[in-house]
Amino acid sequence: MATRLKRLQGDIEMKDDKKNYLKYVKDTCLVCSLCTQNCDFLTKYDLDLADFASREDLAYSCFLCGRCYEVCPVDLDGREISLIHRKNEGFGMMKFEKSLYKFRNNSNKETKDLLWLGCSFPRAFPETTKKMIEIFKDDGCDYSIDCCGKPVFESGDKERAQNNIDHVKMLLLKKKVKRVVTCCPNCYHFFKDYTDINVITIYEKLHELGIGKIFEDEFHIYHPCPDKVHKEMFKDLKYFMPNAKSDYKDVLCCGLGGLASRDEPEIAKAFLDRLKNYESMVTTYCASCSIQFTKNGIANQHALTMILGTDEKVVPTSLARLIKMKFYGGR
């Protein structure tokens, strides 16, 4: 029984009736406890996925990391259970900023490829953002600073999330975009898994252009939640870091995943404390993870800043910087 979401026409409803999927989980779960043994949240509440299917009160305790799906012998997915349970929670400031994104920077220029910078990356790495914009300008392509809508969707507000998707699709139609190029794993997987938008990673695009440093050294890679299971973005990144190792497997999330840190701050802290036990420099490819690590004193580097030669470290977020990026390029 399929548990992924529709990819057609921006439809963000479940493929199957929501109640039917919860029933399917209860009927199919083997009660083998592999999910419980591999998830801090399920361990805390002594649940398996069949139990979680009945616990709507814990909808926002799941970090949506996908580890349960990865280890489940019958492919049950706690992420889908959590998203079904979520019913339009407040998250006021997040929704105010993200739907629609107040600091978006879009133009009406037609472009075959659109560099979709998202919202986190320009905050964290403004100089690398500017370098990517110049690379795309030289290739005759435009860019966009905007939110994909994933945070609003994960809050449970499906209607506002659909408005975000409709906004993105109208923008792409107006600009006659053929491909969206993403530097954020959240944007990449949200577009790929929840819409019919033709999306590729920035690493595939840089490979096509013949731009970027190739590192033969061994790097310790931290995989962000949306890319943990299938590692699709990481596969493109590996061209530039062929000896990158998938490490930190006991750290399920940076603490920001699924908006769960509000309800489960102790679990979020435990993830970070576990990461601090490693002596290696953490290399990630998610700006949100990089921001979170920096705030918590964990030395890290973003693979894209290395590949593009800026070696930029996270810049603390400020309203002035966001406003400046909003009007970058004279738009």
N, C-alpha and C positions, 0 to 999 in steps of 0.2 A: 504493500500500500504506500503510495507516494506521500512524503511528508514535506517536500519542498513547496515553495510558494509559486504561484503562476508567474510566468515571464512574459505574458502577452498583454499588450495594450495598457501597461501600467496598472494592471489589476493586482492589488495587494491582498486579496482575500486568499484563503487557503484553497488548495486544489479540491480537497474533500471537505464535506461539512465538518465544522469545528467540533461539534459534540461527537460526531462519529469517530474523529481521530482520537479524542480522549478515551472513548470506549475501546477503540482498537488497541491503544496502549495498555489499558487494563487487561484486555483479553490476551494480548500477545506477550506481555512481559514474562520472562522466565523466572523472575525473582532470584536471579543468580548473584545479585549484589555487586556485580562488576562496576556498575555506574556509581553506587554508593562509595565503593572503595577508591574511586578515582576522582571524586568531587568533594571539595570542602563543604559546599552548601548542603548536598545530600547527606553527608556524614553528620553535619551539625544537627540536622533534624531527624536523623535515622530514617531516611526515606529511600525507596527505589523509585523508578520512573512511574510505576503503576500507582504508588502512593501519591507522587507529585501531581498526577493527573486529577486528583481529587482535592488538591490544596490550593485553591484560588487565592487564599490569604497570603501565600508565599510567592505570588507572581513576580514580585520585584526583588526576590532574593537570589535569583539565578543570574549569573554573570554572562550567560550566552556564549560560553567559551567553546562549546561543542565537544568537550572531552567525553561526555556520556555517549554521544552518538558514535564517537571514534571507537569506544570499547564495547559497545552493545552488540551482542552476537545476532540480534534480530533487527538491528538498524533503527531502534527507537531514538527519538531526538527530544531531549529536554528543552532545547531552545524553542521548538515549536509549541511545546506544552506551555512554557512561560508566556510566549507571545499570544497564545489563545486566551490565557487567563487575564492578560492585562486589559484594563478597561479605562482608558482615557484618564490616567492620573494627572495631577496638576503640573508639577515641574515648571512652574510659572515662568521664571526668567529664561530657562532654556527654550521654552516654546516661543516666548516673546522674541528672542534673538534669532532662532532658527527657522521660524515659519511665518512668513518667508524670511530668509536670512537678511538681517538689517545692514550688514556690511558687504553685500554682494556687489560685484563689479563686472557688469556685462556690457557688451556692445551689440550693435546691429550688423556688424561686418560678417559677410559670408566667409565660410572657411570649411575646407574639406575635413581637417582634423581640428578638434577643439581641446586645448589643454585645460582640463578640469582640475583646478588647484584645490578645490574643496574649501574648508574653512579653517581647519587646524594647521595645515602646513604653512600658509602665509603668515599666521600668527607666530609660529615657532621659528621659521627660517625665512625671513624676508629677503635676505640677499640671494639665497639659492632660488627663491621664487622669482626674483627679477632676472636671474641668469636663465632660468627655464623659459621665461617670457621672451627673452631675446633670442634664444635658440629657435623657438617656434616662429617668431617674427621673421627670422632668416629663412625659415622653411615655408614662408607664406601663410602661416596659420595663426589663428587668434587664440585667446585664452579667456578663462572665466574664473572669477573668485566667487564661489557660491556654496551653499550647503546642499547635499544630495537629498536630505530629508530623513536619513536613517535615525538620528537621535529622536526626532518627533515620532517616527514609526515605533521605535522601541519603547516609547513612553505609553503606548497603547492608543494613541490618538490616530486612528486609521484615516479619518476624514481629512485632518490637516496633512497627514503624510501623503495622501493621494493628491492634495492640492500642490504639494511640493513637486511630486512627480509630474503633474500636469504642467506646472510652471517650467520645469526642465524640458519637457517634450516640446512645448511651444517655443522655447528659446532655440532648441536644436533645429526645429522646423524652419523658423524664421531665418536662421543663419545657414541653412542648408548643410548641416553637419553630417558627414558620413561616419566618422568615428569619434568617440569620446576617449581621451587619453587621461588616465587617472594616476596620480602619485600617492593616493591614499587608499589603503586596503579596505577601509570601510566604504568609501565611495565605489570602489571597483566591485566589491561583492554585492552591495546594495543594488547597483544598476544591473549587474549580471544576473542576480538571483531573483529580483523582484520586478524587473521591467524587461522590455524587448530592445532596450538601447544597446547599440553596438559599441562595446567598450573594450579597450586594451589597456595594458599597464604602461607607465612611463618607461619602464625598462625595455619593453618590446620596441617602443618608438625610438628610444636612444640607440638601440641595436640597429634598427633600420637606417638611422641617420649616420651610423658610424661614429657616434659621439660618446665619450665617457671612458674613464680609466678602467683597466682590468687589473684586479688584484689577485695575485697567485698565493698570497699569504692565507693562513687559516684564520677564519673569523668565527666567533661564537655568536650565533644568530638567535635572537628572541623573536618568536613568531606572534604577531598580534592575533587577537581572538578570531576575526573573520577568516584568516588564512591558515589557522592551525591545522585543520583537518586535511584539506586537499592541497594546500600550499601552492596555489596557482600563481600568485604574484611572486612567490619565492622562486619558482621554476624559471621565470624570466630574469629575476635578479641574479640567479646563479651564473648567467653568462658573464657577468662582471666580477663575480666572486665564486669561481668554480670550486674552491676548497672550503666554502662556508659550511659550518657544522650546525645542525639543529640541536641546540642545547636548551637548558632550563625547562626540561619537560615536566618538572614538578611544580612549576610556577604557571598556574592555569590562566592567569590574567594579570594585567598591570594594576587592576583595581578599579578601572573605569568602565569595564565591559557591562553592557546591559543595564546601565544606570543603577546597578545593584549596590553600589557603595553607600548609598543613602540608608538602606535598610540593613546592610551587612558590613558596617565599617571594620569590625574585627577581622572578618575574612579578607577584606581588601588589604588591610595592614599586614596580615599574615603572608599574603602573596609577596609583598614588597620585602618583608623581613627575610623570607626564604631566598629571594633574589640577592639580598645583601650578603648571603653566606658564600656566594661564588666570588672568586678572586678575579675572574676575567672581565675585561671591558665588554659591556653589553652593546652589541650592534643590533639595531632594530630597523624596520622600514615603515614604521608608523609614527607620525608626528605626535599623536595623542599619547602614545606610550612614552615617547621621548620626553614630552613635557612632564608627564607623571613621574618618570624616573628622576629627572632633574630636580623637581620639587622635593623629592624624598631623598636626595643626596646620593643617588646611584649613578656612577660614572657611565656614560653611554655615548654612542655616536649613531647618527642616522646614515644608512648606506647611501642614500641618494646624494647627500652633501659630499660624501667621499668620492663617489663616481664622477660628480661634476667638478670636483676640485675646490669647492668652497670651504670644506671642512668646518662648516658653521655649527656652532653650538646653540642650544635653545636660548631664545631671547624671551625674557619674561613678558607675559601678555600685558598690554596696556591699551586703553581706549584710544589714545592718540595714535598708536601704531596701526590699530585696526582702521581708523578713519583715513590715515595716510594711504594704506593699501587699497581702501575703497576707491580712492581717486587716482591710484597709480596709473600712469600712462595717459593722463589727460582725458579720461572718459567722462 
